[in-house]
Amino acid sequence: MFRVLKSELYKSNRLGTYIINGIIVLGILLLALLTKDNGIKEHGIFFLTDIAFSMLPLFSLVYVSYFFEDNKYDTLKNSVSSSISKNEIYLGKFLNQVILLIISIVVALVSFVIIINIFNIGGNDQLNNILLIIKKLFISLPVYISLIALYDLVVSLFRKEGIAIFMCVIVIQAVNALSALIDYYGGKIAQDITPYILTNPLKTIIFNNNITNDSLNKCLIGGVASLIIYLAIGIIVFNKRDIK
């Protein structure tokens, strides 16, 4: 697995990766300028960063392309032929995506702190406001990582990158719609489960600056449980896939 991870990280050291992180920095700068120009500080910065949290599940789709690297260059068959199991390939690719996501998050946090201080838009209690936003991000991290596992599961079913990305979006929207229906029409047990599914745990921290143990538990339990389920199913699907 670590051989695959090392190879994947080497292949990920390319212009596209730097462009992604550059877009993140520019996006944070744009949010800061919008906050500054509108004369809103404490509440404004929370509002704009919560929008960023809401968009992160869709932004994570950019890492789908890293799962398709071997498809593009027809090297997957070589990997399987070199005594590397499909499990190792799958987990190596997934860990590579997680590392790239964490790198992007670190870039975002460093840029965020620097830009917030330059424009002085952190509110009256700037330090605590920044720490709260960082806390919200790390609490939600298990959910975002589980989404990458879900994307890889969906991607394993398709050979075309465009179709796979489209289906990832459809799956997220469909599950969210189903969760809303369950909340409205379902029984108590179903209603107790839906807050832990997919992006639902994020609802407890997005647009909510009061972080509770319930928020932490939903993100941690929902994220980790989903991660295990998506990874297990994804590995099974990938192992059944014909390598051409």
N, C-alpha and C positions, 0 to 999 in steps of 0.2 A: 504493500500500500504506500509506503513512504517513498519507494522508487517512483511510483506513479505521481505522487504528490510533488516530488522534486522536479520531475519532468514537466508537470502541468504548470508549476510556478515559473519555470524557465520560459515556457511558451507564452505565459501571461505577461512577461516583461516586454511589452510592445506598445506602439503608439496609442492604440485604442484604450489601454488601461490608463495612460496618462491623460488622455482626453476626458475620460469619465471623471477622474479626480479634478481636472481643471474645470469641468462643468459644475461640479459640486461647489468649488470655491466661488465661481462666478454667481451661482445661484444664491449662496449665502450673502455675497456682497449686494446682490440685487434686493434681497429681503431687507438687508440693513438700510439700503437707500430708500426703499419704500416706507420703512418705519420712520426714518429720520424726516423724510419729506412731508409725511402726514402728521408730524408733531405728536405721535403716539409713542410712548416709551414702554412702561412696564407691561400693560395689557397688550399693547401692540406686538411686542416681541414674542410673547407667549402665543398670541393668535397666529402669527406667521410661522413660528417654529412648529406649532401643532399641525398646520397645513403641511409642512414638510414631513412630519411624522406620518400623516395620512397618505402622502404620495410615495413614501418609501417602499411599500409593497409592490407598487407598479415599477418604481425605479429599479428594484432588485431584478427585474426581468432582463436588465442589461447583462447579467451574469450568465444567462441561459446560453449565450453564444460560446462561452468557454467549455460547456459540455459538448458542443458540436465540433470542437477542434479536430478530432480524429475523423469525423465524418467528412469535413472539408478537404482534408489532405490524405484521406484513405489510409490512415496509419493505425486504425483500431485493430485490424486483423493482425498487423505485425505485433501489437502489444499482447494480444491474446496468444499468439504463437510463441512468444518469448517467455513462457512459463509463468506469466502473470495472470492470476485468476480474474474472472469478471468482477468478483466482489472487490478485489483490490483496485481495479480500474474505476469502478463506480464510486467507492469511498474516497479514492484519491482525487477524483474530479470534484466531488462534493466538498472535501476539505479545502481544496484550492479555491473554490467559490467562496467559502466561509472566510478564509484568510483575506481574500480580495475585498469582501464586504467589510471586514473589520478594519482593513487598511483605509478604505474609503471613509469609514466612520471616524477613525482617528484624524484623518485629513480634515473632515468636516468639523470636528470638535476644536482642533487647533485653529483653523480658520475662523470659526465662530467666535472663539474667545478673543482672538486678535482683533477682528473686525468690530465686535461689540465694544471693545475698549477704545478703539480708534474713534468710533462715532458716538461713544458714550450713550448708548441706547439700551442699557440693561435695566433701566428703571431706578427708582430711589434706593433699592437694596440690591445693587447690581451683582454683587458676589453671590448672595443667596439665590437670586433669580437664575444665574448661570448654573449654579450647582443643582438647582431643581430641574432644569432642562436636561442637564447631563444625567441626572438620576433617572428621569423619565425614559431617556434613551436606553440606558443600560437595563432597566427593568423590562423594556419591550424587546430587547435583543433576542431572547429565546424564540419569540414569535416570528421575528424576521428571518432567523436562521431556519426555522421550521418551514417557512414559505419557500426558501431555496430548495429544501428537500422535496417539497410538493412540486415545484417547477421541474426538478430533475425527474420525478416520477412521471409527470405528464410528457416531458421531453423523451423519455425512454420509449414511449408508445409511438413516436413519430420520427421520421427521418428528415423531414423538411423543417428548417429552423423557423421560417415564417409561420407555418401552420402550428408548430409547437407553441410559439409565443402567443398566437391568437387563442389557442385552446387554454393556455394558462390564464389569460384574462377572463375567458368564458367561465372556467371552473371557479375562479374567485367570485365573480358576480353571481353565478348560479348558487354557490354554497351560501353566500351572504343573503340572497333572496330566500333560500330555503330556511335559513336560520330565523329570518324575520317571520316567516309563515309559522314555523314551529313555536316561536315565542307567543304568537297570537292565538294559534289554534291547538297547539300541542298540550300534552299533559304536564304535570309538575316535574316528572323525571326528565322528560325531554327539555323542558325549560331550564332545568338545573344544569344540563349538559351543554347547551348551545353557547353559553358565555365563554366556554373554553375552546370553541372550535374556530379554526382558521384565524381571521383577523379580529374576531369578536373580543378577545382579551384586551385589545388596544383601546376599545371604547371606554375602559375604566380609567385610562390615563390621558387620552387625547381630549383636549378642551376641558381638562380637569386638573387643577393645580394642587389638589389635596390628595396626595399619594397615601393610600391606606394598605393595610395588610391584605385586604381582599384583592386590591389591584395587583399587588406583588404575587399573590398566590395564583391568580388567574393567568397572568403572563407566564409564570414559571411552570405551573402544572400543565396549562394548555399548550405552551410552547414545547416543553420537553416531551409530553405524551404524543403530540402531533409529529414531532421530529422522529421519534422512534417508529411510529406507524408508517409515516411516509417513506422513511429510509428502508424499512423492512419490505414494504410492498414494491418500492422502486428497485431494490436489489433482486427481488423475485422476478419482476418483469424484465429487467436487464439480462438476467441469466437465461431467460427463455428466448431472448432475442437472437436471431440469426446474424452472425458476423460475416459480411461479404467483403 
